[in-house]
Amino acid sequence: MALYMTKIKYTADAIKDIAESGSNREEVVRALIEKCGGTLVNFYGMIGQDHHIILITEFDQLSDYMGMVMSGAVGGAVADWKTIQLYTSDDMMSATETYRASKGSYSPPPNN
């Protein structure tokens, strides 16, 4: 499974609506992520940042993650989002094995 960190910035109206309604956005977001085939690992709010929340999610398919982001983005409450794909130390170890197996297979273009 791939891990993603999604930074979300709400619109001013969305912040007001959340504050006035007391809506628990973690529950709503978790339901959306699960419907799209993913898992919500963590949900964090942030203070003093350009974005208001961070989601850490796991998805098997990039297309499922992208569909989840689209579903959230078109709702009107999200002003901006950023995605950062994360990796584990196991991913890094696997990458170093691939590197060692392929080392020397590529040559850069010649300098003229």
C-alpha positions as CSV (number, residue, x, y, z in Angstrom):
1,M,0.0,0.0,0.0
2,A,1.1,3.5,-0.7
3,L,1.1,6.2,2.0
4,Y,0.0,9.7,1.2
5,M,0.0,12.9,3.3
6,T,-2.6,15.3,2.2
7,K,-2.6,18.9,3.4
8,I,-6.0,20.6,3.2
9,K,-6.9,24.2,3.4
10,Y,-10.6,25.0,4.1
11,T,-12.4,28.0,2.7
12,A,-13.4,30.7,5.2
13,D,-17.0,29.7,4.9
14,A,-16.2,26.1,5.6
15,I,-14.3,27.0,8.8
16,K,-17.3,29.0,9.9
17,D,-19.7,26.2,9.1
18,I,-17.6,23.6,11.0
19,A,-17.3,25.9,14.0
20,E,-21.0,26.7,14.1
21,S,-22.3,23.2,13.4
22,G,-19.7,21.3,15.5
23,S,-19.3,18.8,12.6
24,N,-16.6,16.2,13.2
25,R,-14.8,16.3,9.9
26,E,-12.6,13.3,10.8
27,E,-15.6,11.0,10.7
28,V,-16.8,12.4,7.4
29,V,-13.3,12.1,5.8
30,R,-12.8,8.6,7.1
31,A,-16.1,7.5,5.5
32,L,-15.0,9.0,2.2
33,I,-11.6,7.5,2.3
34,E,-13.0,4.0,3.1
35,K,-15.6,4.3,0.3
36,C,-12.8,5.0,-2.1
37,G,-10.8,1.9,-1.0
38,G,-8.3,3.5,1.4
39,T,-7.6,3.7,5.1
40,L,-7.3,6.8,7.2
41,V,-4.1,6.3,9.3
42,N,-4.3,9.7,11.0
43,F,-6.1,13.0,10.9
44,Y,-4.4,16.1,12.4
45,G,-5.2,19.8,12.7
46,M,-2.5,22.4,12.3
47,I,-2.0,25.8,13.9
48,G,-0.1,28.6,12.2
49,Q,0.2,26.9,8.8
50,D,-1.1,27.7,5.4
51,H,-3.2,24.5,5.5
52,H,-5.6,23.5,8.3
53,I,-5.5,19.7,8.4
54,I,-3.2,16.9,7.4
55,L,-4.5,13.4,6.5
56,I,-2.2,10.4,6.4
57,T,-3.8,7.7,4.3
58,E,-3.0,4.4,2.7
59,F,-4.3,3.3,-0.8
60,D,-3.5,0.3,-3.0
61,Q,-4.2,2.3,-6.2
62,L,-3.2,5.8,-7.1
63,S,-6.4,6.2,-9.0
64,D,-8.5,5.4,-5.9
65,Y,-6.5,8.1,-4.0
66,M,-7.1,10.6,-6.8
67,G,-10.8,9.8,-6.8
68,M,-11.0,10.5,-3.1
69,V,-9.2,13.8,-3.5
70,M,-11.5,14.8,-6.4
71,S,-14.6,13.9,-4.3
72,G,-13.4,16.1,-1.5
73,A,-12.3,19.0,-3.7
74,V,-15.5,19.4,-5.6
75,G,-17.6,19.7,-2.5
76,G,-16.7,23.4,-2.1
77,A,-15.2,23.4,1.4
78,V,-11.6,22.9,0.2
79,A,-9.7,25.9,-1.0
80,D,-6.4,24.1,-1.7
81,W,-4.7,20.8,-1.1
82,K,-1.2,19.4,-1.5
83,T,-0.3,15.7,-1.8
84,I,3.0,14.2,-0.6
85,Q,3.7,10.6,-1.2
86,L,5.4,9.0,1.8
87,Y,7.7,6.0,2.0
88,T,8.8,3.7,4.8
89,S,12.3,2.5,5.6
90,D,11.3,-0.8,4.0
91,D,10.5,1.1,0.8
92,M,13.9,2.7,0.9
93,M,15.6,-0.7,1.5
94,S,13.8,-2.1,-1.5
95,A,14.8,0.9,-3.6
96,T,18.4,0.4,-2.7
97,E,18.2,-3.2,-3.8
98,T,16.7,-2.0,-7.2
99,Y,19.5,0.5,-7.5
100,R,22.2,-2.0,-6.8
101,A,20.7,-4.5,-9.3
102,S,20.4,-1.8,-12.0
103,K,23.6,0.2,-11.3
104,G,25.6,0.6,-14.5
105,S,22.6,-0.1,-16.8
106,Y,22.1,3.6,-17.7
107,S,24.6,5.9,-19.3
108,P,24.0,9.6,-19.7
109,P,24.1,11.3,-23.1
110,P,27.6,12.1,-24.3
111,N,28.9,15.6,-23.8
112,N,29.5,17.3,-27.1
